[in-house]
Amino acid sequence: MICKTTKGVKVSIKTAYKGIFDSDSHVFSYKVILENKSEYCVKLLRRHWIIKDLGDFDDHIKGDGVIGKQPYINPGETFIYESGAKLKSTIGSMKGNYVFKRMEDNQLFNVEIPEFKLIAPQIYN
């Protein structure tokens, strides 16, 4: 599991290979665990993902919240979600950032999503 803490928000990511889709795309899932280790209630507002494919293909995904939600995470609480990505190759990576708001003073801050690898297991054979 890959982990990174930024300004009291810990991001942990676990990946899984799901197989080949439409005979030319490799499907990966990822589980994200967001832990609020700060003393403030925070709200996840936006995300920005950079998805890199082995074939030099970069995709940028930006949007509000995650999986249709903009969760509030109180101190000591955790928010977990799962999503996925399709790659043309068997190897890639993802990284990015979330924009959070601290509810006590409406301060916005970025939380880094650490880079993690997406690797199909058949490349090891």
Accessible surface in RSA format (square Angstrom, percent):
REM  Atomic radii and reference values for relative SASA: ProtOr
REM  Chains: A
REM  Algorithm: Lee & Richards
REM  Probe-radius: 1.40
REM  Slices: 20
REM RES _ NUM      All-atoms   Total-Side   Main-Chain    Non-polar    All polar
REM                ABS   REL    ABS   REL    ABS   REL    ABS   REL    ABS   REL
RES MET A   1   134.48  69.6  60.19  39.8  74.28 176.9  49.74  42.3  84.74 112.3
RES ILE A   2    74.96  42.7  73.08  54.4   1.88   4.5  74.96  54.0   0.00   0.0
RES CYS A   3    63.13  47.8  35.01  39.0  28.12  66.1  17.54  44.4  45.59  49.2
RES LYS A   4    84.84  41.4  79.24  48.6   5.60  13.3  34.80  31.3  50.04  53.3
RES THR A   5    70.22  49.9  45.99  46.6  24.23  57.7  33.93  45.6  36.29  54.9
RES THR A   6    30.34  21.6  26.50  26.9   3.84   9.2  29.99  40.3   0.35   0.5
RES LYS A   7   137.94  67.3 103.92  63.8  34.02  81.0  82.63  74.4  55.31  58.9
RES GLY A   8    19.81  24.4   0.00   N/A  19.81  24.4  13.64  37.4   6.17  13.8
RES VAL A   9     0.56   0.4   0.56   0.5   0.00   0.0   0.56   0.5   0.00   0.0
RES LYS A  10    54.49  26.6  54.49  33.4   0.00   0.0   9.42   8.5  45.06  48.0
RES VAL A  11     0.00   0.0   0.00   0.0   0.00   0.0   0.00   0.0   0.00   0.0
RES SER A  12     3.78   3.2   3.72   5.0   0.06   0.1   1.37   2.9   2.42   3.4
RES ILE A  13     2.15   1.2   0.07   0.1   2.08   5.0   0.28   0.2   1.87   5.1
RES LYS A  14   123.14  60.1 118.30  72.6   4.84  11.5  63.52  57.2  59.62  63.5
RES THR A  15    50.52  35.9  29.60  30.0  20.92  49.9   4.90   6.6  45.62  69.0
RES ALA A  16    43.81  40.3  35.15  54.2   8.66  19.7  43.72  61.6   0.09   0.2
RES TYR A  17    54.96  25.7  25.48  14.5  29.48  76.7  25.23  19.0  29.73  36.6
RES LYS A  18   134.65  65.7  97.78  60.0  36.87  87.8  50.90  45.8  83.75  89.2
RES GLY A  19    19.98  24.6   0.00   N/A  19.98  24.6  19.95  54.7   0.03   0.1
RES ILE A  20   106.94  60.9  71.02  52.9  35.92  86.6  71.28  51.3  35.65  96.8
RES PHE A  21    95.44  47.7  93.45  57.9   1.99   5.2  95.44  57.9   0.00   0.0
RES ASP A  22   102.90  72.1  73.20  72.9  29.70  70.2  31.01  73.0  71.89  71.7
RES SER A  23   108.89  92.0  72.92  97.3  35.97  82.9  51.06 108.7  57.84  81.0
RES ASP A  24    75.54  52.9  63.87  63.6  11.67  27.6  37.32  87.8  38.22  38.1
RES SER A  25    10.52   8.9  10.50  14.0   0.01   0.0   0.01   0.0  10.50  14.7
RES HIS A  26    20.95  11.5  20.95  14.6   0.00   0.0   3.91   4.0  17.04  19.8
RES VAL A  27    37.45  24.6  37.45  33.9   0.00   0.0  37.45  32.5   0.00   0.0
RES PHE A  28     2.46   1.2   2.17   1.3   0.29   0.7   2.17   1.3   0.29   0.8
RES SER A  29    20.68  17.5  20.68  27.6   0.00   0.0  13.64  29.0   7.04   9.9
RES TYR A  30    11.67   5.4  10.22   5.8   1.45   3.8   1.45   1.1  10.22  12.6
RES LYS A  31    75.65  36.9  74.36  45.6   1.29   3.1  20.41  18.4  55.25  58.8
RES VAL A  32     0.00   0.0   0.00   0.0   0.00   0.0   0.00   0.0   0.00   0.0
RES ILE A  33    30.98  17.6  30.98  23.1   0.00   0.0  30.98  22.3   0.00   0.0
RES LEU A  34     0.00   0.0   0.00   0.0   0.00   0.0   0.00   0.0   0.00   0.0
RES GLU A  35    42.41  24.3  42.39  32.1   0.01   0.0   6.73  13.0  35.68  29.1
RES ASN A  36     1.63   1.1   0.00   0.0   1.63   3.9   0.30   0.7   1.33   1.3
RES LYS A  37   123.18  60.1  86.65  53.2  36.53  87.0  50.43  45.4  72.75  77.5
RES SER A  38    26.27  22.2  11.60  15.5  14.67  33.8  20.32  43.3   5.95   8.3
RES GLU A  39   136.38  78.3 110.66  83.7  25.72  61.2  42.23  81.7  94.15  76.9
RES TYR A  40    68.04  31.8  68.04  38.7   0.00   0.0  35.75  26.9  32.29  39.8
RES CYS A  41    21.75  16.5  21.46  23.9   0.29   0.7  11.43  29.0  10.32  11.1
RES VAL A  42     1.58   1.0   1.58   1.4   0.00   0.0   1.58   1.4   0.00   0.0
RES LYS A  43    37.63  18.4  37.63  23.1   0.00   0.0   2.20   2.0  35.43  37.7
RES LEU A  44     0.00   0.0   0.00   0.0   0.00   0.0   0.00   0.0   0.00   0.0
RES LEU A  45    23.59  13.1  23.59  16.9   0.00   0.0  23.59  16.6   0.00   0.0
RES ARG A  46   101.93  42.8 101.93  52.0   0.00   0.0  36.12  49.4  65.81  39.9
RES ARG A  47    58.07  24.4  53.62  27.3   4.45  10.6   3.92   5.4  54.15  32.8
RES HIS A  48    41.69  22.8  41.62  28.9   0.07   0.2  28.92  29.8  12.77  14.9
RES TRP A  49     6.39   2.6   6.39   3.1   0.00   0.0   3.86   2.1   2.54   4.1
RES ILE A  50    33.81  19.2  33.58  25.0   0.23   0.6  33.58  24.2   0.23   0.6
RES ILE A  51    20.85  11.9  20.76  15.5   0.09   0.2  20.76  14.9   0.09   0.2
RES LYS A  52    75.73  36.9  75.69  46.4   0.04   0.1  40.45  36.4  35.27  37.6
RES ASP A  53     9.60   6.7   3.17   3.2   6.43  15.2   2.75   6.5   6.85   6.8
RES LEU A  54   112.15  62.5  90.97  65.1  21.18  53.2  98.12  68.9  14.03  37.8
RES GLY A  55    62.54  77.1   0.00   N/A  62.54  77.1  39.74 109.0  22.80  51.1
RES ASP A  56   138.36  96.9 108.62 108.1  29.74  70.3  33.23  78.2 105.13 104.8
RES PHE A  57   115.52  57.8 111.58  69.1   3.94  10.2 115.52  70.0   0.00   0.0
RES ASP A  58    69.74  48.8  47.08  46.9  22.66  53.6  15.59  36.7  54.15  54.0
RES ASP A  59    51.56  36.1  49.65  49.4   1.91   4.5   3.65   8.6  47.91  47.8
RES HIS A  60   100.35  54.8  77.92  54.2  22.43  57.4  56.21  57.9  44.14  51.4
RES ILE A  61    62.69  35.7  60.82  45.3   1.88   4.5  62.69  45.1   0.00   0.0
RES LYS A  62   149.67  73.0 120.79  74.1  28.88  68.8  63.59  57.2  86.08  91.7
RES GLY A  63    24.82  30.6   0.00   N/A  24.82  30.6  22.98  63.1   1.84   4.1
RES ASP A  64   102.52  71.8  85.09  84.7  17.43  41.2  20.83  49.0  81.69  81.5
RES GLY A  65     0.33   0.4   0.00   N/A   0.33   0.4   0.33   0.9   0.00   0.0
RES VAL A  66     1.85   1.2   1.21   1.1   0.64   1.5   1.85   1.6   0.00   0.0
RES ILE A  67    86.09  49.0  48.08  35.8  38.01  91.6  63.94  46.0  22.15  60.1
RES GLY A  68    83.09 102.5   0.00   N/A  83.09 102.5  41.83 114.8  41.26  92.4
RES LYS A  69   111.39  54.3 105.35  64.6   6.04  14.4  64.46  58.0  46.93  50.0
RES GLN A  70    70.32  39.3  54.60  39.9  15.71  37.4  15.62  33.2  54.70  41.5
RES PRO A  71    17.02  12.4   7.31   6.7   9.71  35.3  17.02  14.1   0.00   0.0
RES TYR A  72   125.32  58.5 103.83  59.1  21.49  55.9  75.68  56.9  49.64  61.2
RES ILE A  73     2.11   1.2   1.58   1.2   0.53   1.3   2.11   1.5   0.00   0.0
RES ASN A  74    64.84  44.7  64.84  62.7   0.00   0.0  11.06  26.6  53.78  52.0
RES PRO A  75    62.56  45.6  43.75  39.9  18.81  68.4  44.46  36.7  18.10 112.5
RES GLY A  76    71.92  88.7   0.00   N/A  71.92  88.7  37.93 104.1  33.98  76.1
RES GLU A  77    83.70  48.1  78.85  59.7   4.85  11.6  32.16  62.2  51.54  42.1
RES THR A  78    68.76  48.9  37.05  37.6  31.71  75.6  20.73  27.8  48.02  72.6
RES PHE A  79    34.33  17.2  32.28  20.0   2.05   5.3  34.33  20.8   0.00   0.0
RES ILE A  80    89.08  50.7  66.22  49.3  22.86  55.1  66.22  47.7  22.86  62.0
RES TYR A  81     9.89   4.6   3.93   2.2   5.96  15.5   9.89   7.4   0.01   0.0
RES GLU A  82   110.67  63.5  92.66  70.1  18.01  42.9  26.72  51.7  83.95  68.5
RES SER A  83    43.73  37.0  28.00  37.4  15.74  36.3  15.61  33.2  28.13  39.4
RES GLY A  84    41.90  51.7   0.00   N/A  41.90  51.7  15.89  43.6  26.00  58.2
RES ALA A  85    11.25  10.3   0.99   1.5  10.26  23.3   9.83  13.8   1.42   3.7
RES LYS A  86   120.71  58.9  93.88  57.6  26.84  63.9  59.36  53.4  61.36  65.4
RES LEU A  87     4.05   2.3   1.62   1.2   2.43   6.1   4.05   2.8   0.00   0.0
RES LYS A  88   137.39  67.0 120.28  73.8  17.12  40.8  94.02  84.6  43.37  46.2
RES SER A  89    23.21  19.6  16.89  22.5   6.32  14.6  23.21  49.4   0.00   0.0
RES THR A  90    31.80  22.6  30.72  31.1   1.08   2.6  20.43  27.4  11.37  17.2
RES ILE A  91    54.54  31.0  54.54  40.6   0.00   0.0  54.54  39.3   0.00   0.0
RES GLY A  92     6.64   8.2   0.00   N/A   6.64   8.2   6.26  17.2   0.38   0.9
RES SER A  93     8.25   7.0   8.17  10.9   0.08   0.2   3.23   6.9   5.02   7.0
RES MET A  94     1.76   0.9   1.32   0.9   0.44   1.0   1.76   1.5   0.00   0.0
RES LYS A  95    76.01  37.1  76.01  46.6   0.00   0.0  26.29  23.7  49.72  53.0
RES GLY A  96    12.97  16.0   0.00   N/A  12.97  16.0   6.57  18.0   6.39  14.3
RES ASN A  97    37.99  26.2  37.80  36.5   0.19   0.5  14.11  33.9  23.89  23.1
RES TYR A  98     0.00   0.0   0.00   0.0   0.00   0.0   0.00   0.0   0.00   0.0
RES VAL A  99    22.59  14.9  22.59  20.4   0.00   0.0  22.59  19.6   0.00   0.0
RES PHE A 100     0.00   0.0   0.00   0.0   0.00   0.0   0.00   0.0   0.00   0.0
RES LYS A 101    49.86  24.3  49.86  30.6   0.00   0.0   7.65   6.9  42.22  45.0
RES ARG A 102    54.94  23.1  54.94  28.0   0.00   0.0   5.15   7.0  49.80  30.2
RES MET A 103    58.33  30.2  41.59  27.5  16.74  39.9  41.79  35.5  16.54  21.9
RES GLU A 104   108.10  62.1  68.38  51.7  39.73  94.6  54.68 105.8  53.42  43.6
RES ASP A 105    74.92  52.5  46.66  46.4  28.26  66.8  39.79  93.6  35.13  35.0
RES ASN A 106    94.99  65.5  82.66  79.9  12.33  29.7  20.31  48.9  74.68  72.2
RES GLN A 107    81.08  45.3  72.95  53.3   8.13  19.4  30.82  65.6  50.26  38.1
RES LEU A 108    94.84  52.8  73.59  52.6  21.25  53.4  73.80  51.8  21.04  56.6
RES PHE A 109    17.60   8.8   9.03   5.6   8.57  22.3  17.60  10.7   0.00   0.0
RES ASN A 110    87.98  60.7  82.18  79.4   5.80  14.0  19.58  47.1  68.40  66.1
RES VAL A 111     0.00   0.0   0.00   0.0   0.00   0.0   0.00   0.0   0.00   0.0
RES GLU A 112    78.95  45.3  76.00  57.5   2.96   7.0  25.89  50.1  53.06  43.3
RES ILE A 113     1.25   0.7   0.00   0.0   1.25   3.0   0.00   0.0   1.25   3.4
RES PRO A 114    12.07   8.8  11.44  10.4   0.63   2.3  12.07  10.0   0.00   0.0
RES GLU A 115    75.95  43.6  56.85  43.0  19.10  45.5  16.50  31.9  59.46  48.5
RES PHE A 116     3.88   1.9   2.06   1.3   1.82   4.7   3.88   2.3   0.00   0.0
RES LYS A 117   119.70  58.4 108.63  66.7  11.07  26.4  75.30  67.8  44.41  47.3
RES LEU A 118     0.61   0.3   0.00   0.0   0.61   1.5   0.61   0.4   0.00   0.0
RES ILE A 119    57.62  32.8  39.31  29.3  18.32  44.1  39.31  28.3  18.32  49.7
RES ALA A 120     0.00   0.0   0.00   0.0   0.00   0.0   0.00   0.0   0.00   0.0
RES PRO A 121    72.77  53.0  68.50  62.4   4.27  15.5  69.49  57.4   3.29  20.4
RES GLN A 122    72.77  40.7  61.32  44.8  11.45  27.3  50.08 106.6  22.69  17.2
RES ILE A 123    66.83  38.0  35.55  26.5  31.28  75.4  43.18  31.1  23.65  64.2
RES TYR A 124   159.80  74.6 125.01  71.1  34.79  90.5 106.59  80.1  53.21  65.6
RES ASN A 125   164.12 113.2  99.03  95.7  65.09 156.7  60.50 145.6 103.62 100.2
END  Absolute sums over single chains surface
CHAIN  1 A     6961.3       5363.6       1597.7       3608.9       3352.4
END  Absolute sums over all chains
TOTAL          6961.3       5363.6       1597.7       3608.9       3352.4
